């Protein structure tokens, strides 16, 4: 497990107005929380980090540190939740990915019999390290380059092999990056995911306490939210089993 981050550059790069207020209480809270973590006062460290979040601040470093504090405090569900939130902001960070994988290995209920769609799994692996903004920027650059090549080819009339080949290559790249950008958007933003955070997580056959228990979940399991009904989510587990779970037992990523 990597040590928590003390560097506040990322944390405060999102809020330049903080510098206008003089010495930042957010910075003090962040440093104080990190010190409490180092002295194993995890409850107090968590409260300090949460206080920063309550003020509208967020960063991958903050979520990472909060996840580490929860993990050390024995709260696996909230640890995985905040590692996932950190990963959403910084998908290419190897330490976040490593800690997330390590924490997930402690989930007491493993999803036996998981059958992965090979194509979808390949695409997830392909886009996982990149931010949506990066993929969208590359797609835009390919589109602009294609327009320039079409102007050269049909506007100016340059019809040599090099221009035709370059046009074909750019078209292929544009289609590819547009497709993976759309997949990334659907996977990370249109698909709602949640983490089981309670110690006892009964998953029922229907959206009520009177419904039978389909299975017992465990803290740290990640589910896809399919629909809502009253105080219940209809969720899909990685092994494709479905059920209804009380909203208070999960936290949306």
C-alpha positions in Angstrom: 0.0 0.0 0.0 1.4 3.4 -1.0 1.7 6.0 1.6 -0.8 8.8 1.5 -0.1 11.9 -0.5 1.1 15.1 1.1 1.4 17.1 -2.1 -1.5 19.6 -2.4 -0.7 20.8 -6.0 -3.5 18.7 -7.5 -5.9 19.4 -4.7 -5.8 23.1 -5.0 -5.2 23.4 -8.7 -8.9 23.1 -9.1 -9.7 26.1 -6.9 -7.4 29.0 -7.6 -9.7 31.3 -5.6 -8.4 29.6 -2.4 -5.2 31.6 -2.7 -7.2 34.8 -2.5 -8.3 34.0 1.0 -4.9 33.9 2.6 -3.7 30.7 4.5 -6.2 28.0 3.5 -8.0 26.1 6.1 -8.3 23.4 3.5 -4.6 23.1 3.3 -4.3 23.0 7.0 -7.0 20.3 7.2 -5.3 18.2 4.6 -1.9 18.3 6.3 -3.5 17.7 9.7 -5.4 14.7 8.3 -2.2 13.3 6.8 -0.4 13.7 10.1 -3.3 11.9 11.9 -3.0 9.1 9.4 0.7 8.7 10.1 0.0 8.5 13.8 -2.7 5.9 13.2 -5.5 8.1 14.3 -7.7 7.0 11.4 -11.1 8.2 12.7 -9.8 11.7 13.1 -8.0 11.6 9.8 -11.2 10.4 8.0 -13.2 13.2 9.6 -10.7 15.8 8.4 -10.7 14.5 4.9 -14.5 14.4 4.8 -14.6 17.9 6.1 -12.6 19.0 3.0 -15.0 17.1 0.7 -18.0 18.8 2.5 -16.5 22.2 1.5 -16.8 21.2 -2.2 -13.1 20.3 -2.7 -12.1 17.1 -4.5 -9.0 15.6 -6.1 -7.6 12.1 -6.8 -5.1 12.7 -3.9 -7.8 13.5 -1.5 -9.9 10.5 -2.4 -6.8 8.3 -2.4 -5.8 9.3 1.1 -9.4 8.9 2.3 -9.6 5.4 0.9 -6.3 4.5 2.6 -7.5 5.8 5.9 -10.7 3.8 5.6 -8.7 0.7 4.7 -6.4 1.1 7.7 -9.5 1.6 9.8 -11.0 -1.7 8.6 -13.8 -0.2 6.5 -13.3 -2.0 3.2 -16.5 -0.8 1.5 -15.7 2.9 1.9 -12.0 2.3 1.1 -12.9 0.7 -2.3 -15.5 3.5 -2.9 -13.0 6.3 -2.5 -10.3 4.4 -4.5 -12.8 4.2 -7.3 -13.6 7.9 -7.1 -9.8 8.6 -7.1 -9.4 6.4 -10.2 -12.2 8.3 -12.0 -10.3 11.5 -11.6 -6.9 10.0 -12.4 -7.4 6.7 -14.3 -3.7 6.4 -15.3 -2.3 6.5 -11.7 -0.6 3.1 -11.0 -0.7 3.5 -7.3 -4.4 4.1 -7.2 -5.0 1.0 -9.4 -2.6 -1.1 -7.2 -4.3 -0.1 -4.0 -7.8 -0.6 -5.4 -6.8 -4.1 -6.6 -5.2 -4.9 -3.2 -8.3 -3.7 -1.3 -10.7 -5.7 -3.5 -8.8 -8.9 -2.8 -10.0 -8.6 0.8 -13.7 -8.8 -0.1 -15.0 -11.8 1.7 -17.5 -12.7 -1.0 -15.8 -13.2 -4.3 -17.8 -13.3 -7.5 -17.3 -17.0 -8.4 -18.3 -17.9 -11.9 -17.8 -14.5 -13.5 -18.0 -14.8 -17.2 -16.5 -11.7 -18.9 -17.4 -10.6 -22.4 -14.0 -10.8 -24.1 -14.7 -7.9 -26.4 -16.0 -5.6 -23.7 -13.2 -6.7 -21.3 -10.6 -5.8 -24.0 -12.2 -2.4 -24.5 -12.3 -1.7 -20.8 -8.6 -2.6 -20.5 -7.9 -0.4 -23.5 -9.6 2.7 -22.3 -9.0 2.3 -18.5 -5.7 4.3 -18.2 -7.1 7.3 -20.1 -9.4 10.2 -19.2 -12.4 10.8 -21.4 -11.1 14.3 -22.1 -7.8 12.8 -23.5 -9.6 10.4 -25.8 -12.0 13.2 -26.9 -9.1 15.5 -27.6 -7.4 12.9 -29.8 -10.6 12.4 -31.7 -11.0 16.1 -32.3 -7.4 16.3 -33.5 -7.9 13.5 -35.9 -11.1 15.2 -37.2 -9.2 18.5 -37.8 -6.4 16.7 -39.5 -8.9 14.9 -41.8 -10.5 18.2 -42.8 -7.0 19.5 -43.7 -6.2 16.5 -45.8 -9.5 16.7 -47.6 -8.9 20.3 -48.4 -5.4 19.4 -49.7 -6.8 16.5 -51.7 -10.0 18.0 -53.2 -9.7 21.7 -52.6 -6.1 22.1 -53.8 -6.2 19.0 -56.0 -3.2 17.1 -54.7 -3.9 13.5 -55.5 -0.6 11.7 -54.9 -0.3 8.4 -53.1 1.0 10.0 -49.9 -2.0 12.2 -49.4 -4.5 9.3 -50.2 -2.7 7.0 -47.7 -2.6 9.7 -45.0 -6.3 10.3 -45.5 -7.2 6.6 -45.2 -5.0 6.3 -42.0 -6.6 9.4 -40.4 -10.1 8.1 -41.2 -9.4 4.8 -39.5 -7.9 6.6 -36.5 -10.9 9.0 -36.3 -13.4 6.1 -36.3 -11.3 4.2 -33.7 -10.9 7.0 -31.3 -14.5 8.2 -31.7 -15.7 4.6 -30.9 -13.4 4.2 -27.8 -14.4 7.7 -26.6 -18.1 6.7 -26.8 -17.4 3.5 -25.0 -15.5 5.3 -22.3 -18.3 7.7 -21.8 -20.9 5.0 -21.6 -18.8 2.8 -19.3 -17.7 5.5 -16.9 -20.5 8.1 -17.0 -23.7 6.6 -18.3 -23.4 3.4 -16.4 -24.2 4.0 -12.7 -22.1 2.0 -10.3 -22.2 1.6 -6.5 -20.2 -0.1 -3.8 -21.7 -2.2 -1.0 -20.6 -0.4 2.3 -22.6 -2.2 5.0 -21.4 -5.2 6.9 -24.7 -7.0 6.3 -26.0 -6.6 2.7 -29.0 -8.8 2.0 -29.9 -8.7 -1.7 -33.6 -9.4 -2.2 -35.8 -10.7 -5.0 -38.0 -7.5 -4.8 -37.9 -3.9 -3.6 -39.3 -4.6 -0.1 -38.3 -6.1 3.2 -41.0 -8.7 2.7 -39.2 -10.1 -0.4 -37.0 -13.2 -0.1 -33.3 -12.8 0.2 -31.6 -13.8 -3.0 -28.1 -13.7 -1.8 -25.9 -12.0 0.9 -23.5 -9.3 -0.4 -20.4 -8.1 1.3 -18.6 -4.7 1.8 -16.5 -3.8 -1.2 -18.5 -5.5 -3.9 -19.1 -3.3 -6.9 -22.5 -3.4 -8.6 -24.2 -1.7 -11.6 -27.4 0.1 -10.7 -30.1 -0.9 -13.2 -33.1 0.9 -11.8 -34.7 2.3 -8.7 -37.9 1.6 -6.8 -38.7 3.5 -3.6 -35.8 2.9 -1.2 -34.2 0.1 -3.2 -31.8 -0.3 -6.1 -32.1 -3.1 -8.6 -28.4 -4.1 -9.0 -26.3 -6.3 -11.3 -23.3 -8.1 -9.8 -20.2 -9.0 -11.8 -21.3 -12.6 -12.1 -24.6 -11.4 -13.7 -26.8 -12.1 -10.7 -29.4 -9.5 -10.0 -31.4 -8.4 -7.0 -32.8 -5.5 -5.0 -30.8 -3.9 -2.2 -31.7 -1.1 0.2 -30.1 2.2 -0.9 -28.6 2.9 2.6 -26.4 -0.2 2.2 -24.6 1.1 -0.9 -22.8 4.3 -2.0 -22.8 5.5 -5.6 -19.3 5.9 -7.0 
